[in-house]
Amino acid sequence: MKKITAIIKPFKMDDVREALADIGITGMTVTEVKGFGRQKGHTELYRGAEYQVDFLPKNHIELVIGDELVDQCIEAIIKAAKTGKIGDGKIFVTEVERVIRIRTGEENEDAI
């Protein structure tokens, strides 16, 4: 099993969710976060004063899937989230040792 974590632009969230649903992903966790990388933020004007916005809004997606879906999942996220501009985001893939569904006690593949 693998855990896929993706950081994407917020306006791409619906596209990514639909792309994942199309390949059979039925559950994920989404969190609204702020951060920056190479994009570095931007300058805004508020009431005539200019100020630097260092942390940009992003969506943080987490999902745990079977090994056989990893490549499909990554391709779906990239295709749906890519704008071709700086700040499109990142995808991280990590190993998951164990998953337990609290309600039933099911484990691993049965729990996801």
VOFITOR-825459 format. One record per residue (C-alpha): residue number from 1; x, y, z. Coordinates in Angstrom, 2 decimals. Example, Ala and Ser with C-alpha at 12.3 -4.5 7.8 and 13.67 -1.06 7.14 Angstrom:
% residues 2
SITE    i       c1       c2       c3
SITE    1    12.30    -4.50     7.80
SITE    2    13.67    -1.06     7.14
This chain:
% residues 112
SITE    i       c1       c2       c3
SITE    1     0.00     0.00     0.00
SITE    2     1.09     3.55    -0.67
SITE    3     0.11     6.95     0.64
SITE    4    -0.06     9.66    -1.97
SITE    5     0.16    13.23    -0.80
SITE    6    -0.43    15.97    -3.35
SITE    7    -0.19    19.72    -2.91
SITE    8    -2.15    21.51    -5.64
SITE    9    -3.68    24.87    -6.52
SITE   10    -7.15    25.23    -4.95
SITE   11    -8.97    25.96    -8.20
SITE   12    -7.82    22.59    -9.57
SITE   13    -9.37    20.59    -6.71
SITE   14   -12.61    19.66    -8.49
SITE   15   -10.71    18.53   -11.59
SITE   16    -8.40    16.35    -9.51
SITE   17   -11.28    14.84    -7.52
SITE   18   -13.14    13.96   -10.73
SITE   19   -10.00    12.47   -12.33
SITE   20    -9.42    10.28    -9.27
SITE   21   -13.07     9.20    -9.18
SITE   22   -12.80     8.19   -12.85
SITE   23   -10.08     5.65   -11.97
SITE   24   -11.99     4.29    -8.98
SITE   25   -10.58     6.26    -6.04
SITE   26   -13.47     6.46    -3.58
SITE   27   -11.96     8.31    -0.63
SITE   28    -9.44    10.99     0.19
SITE   29    -8.70    13.64     2.77
SITE   30    -8.41    17.26     1.66
SITE   31    -7.07    20.09     3.77
SITE   32    -6.78    23.76     2.90
SITE   33    -3.20    24.82     3.64
SITE   34    -0.82    27.70     2.96
SITE   35     2.78    27.53     1.87
SITE   36     5.36    28.42    -0.70
SITE   37     8.20    26.93    -2.69
SITE   38     9.84    28.33    -5.78
SITE   39     6.74    30.44    -6.35
SITE   40     7.81    32.57    -3.34
SITE   41     4.49    34.38    -2.92
SITE   42     3.46    37.66    -4.49
SITE   43     2.82    41.35    -3.81
SITE   44    -0.69    42.72    -3.28
SITE   45    -2.14    46.18    -2.90
SITE   46    -4.53    46.83     0.02
SITE   47    -5.96    50.29     0.76
SITE   48    -3.16    51.91    -1.15
SITE   49    -0.39    50.03     0.69
SITE   50     1.69    47.33    -0.97
SITE   51     2.51    44.23     1.04
SITE   52     4.12    40.84     0.46
SITE   53     2.02    37.65     0.63
SITE   54     4.51    34.91     1.49
SITE   55     2.15    32.00     2.03
SITE   56    -0.11    31.05    -0.86
SITE   57    -3.30    28.99    -0.50
SITE   58    -3.00    25.35    -1.58
SITE   59    -4.98    22.14    -1.17
SITE   60    -3.32    19.17     0.53
SITE   61    -4.72    15.82    -0.64
SITE   62    -3.97    12.50     1.06
SITE   63    -5.06     9.07    -0.09
SITE   64    -3.99     5.52     0.66
SITE   65    -4.23     3.07    -2.22
SITE   66    -3.08    -0.37    -3.30
SITE   67     0.26    -0.59    -5.11
SITE   68    -1.44    -1.43    -8.40
SITE   69    -3.15     2.00    -8.59
SITE   70    -0.14     4.21    -7.84
SITE   71     0.89     5.04   -11.41
SITE   72    -2.69     5.62   -12.56
SITE   73    -3.31     7.88    -9.58
SITE   74    -0.18     9.94   -10.18
SITE   75    -1.01    10.35   -13.87
SITE   76    -4.57    11.42   -13.05
SITE   77    -3.40    14.04   -10.54
SITE   78    -0.77    15.45   -12.91
SITE   79    -3.16    15.62   -15.85
SITE   80    -5.88    17.33   -13.80
SITE   81    -3.71    19.70   -11.75
SITE   82    -1.17    20.85   -14.32
SITE   83    -1.41    24.42   -15.57
SITE   84     2.15    24.63   -16.87
SITE   85     2.90    27.56   -14.58
SITE   86     5.06    27.77   -11.48
SITE   87     3.26    26.67    -8.32
SITE   88     1.37    23.69    -9.79
SITE   89     2.41    21.65    -6.76
SITE   90     4.08    18.40    -5.78
SITE   91     3.20    14.73    -5.33
SITE   92     4.81    12.57    -2.63
SITE   93     4.54     8.78    -2.51
SITE   94     5.33     6.90     0.71
SITE   95     5.01     3.33     1.92
SITE   96     2.16     2.45     4.31
SITE   97     2.83    -0.42     6.68
SITE   98    -0.63    -0.97     8.11
SITE   99    -4.17     0.36     7.87
SITE  100    -6.98    -0.46    10.31
SITE  101   -10.64     0.47     9.89
SITE  102   -11.77     1.43    13.38
SITE  103   -15.44     0.47    12.96
SITE  104   -14.91    -3.11    11.73
SITE  105   -11.33    -3.95    12.62
SITE  106   -10.55    -4.74     8.97
SITE  107    -6.90    -4.33     8.09
SITE  108    -4.71    -3.31     5.18
SITE  109    -6.24    -3.71     1.68
SITE  110    -9.66    -4.58     3.19
SITE  111    -9.60    -1.36     5.20
SITE  112    -9.00     0.91     2.22
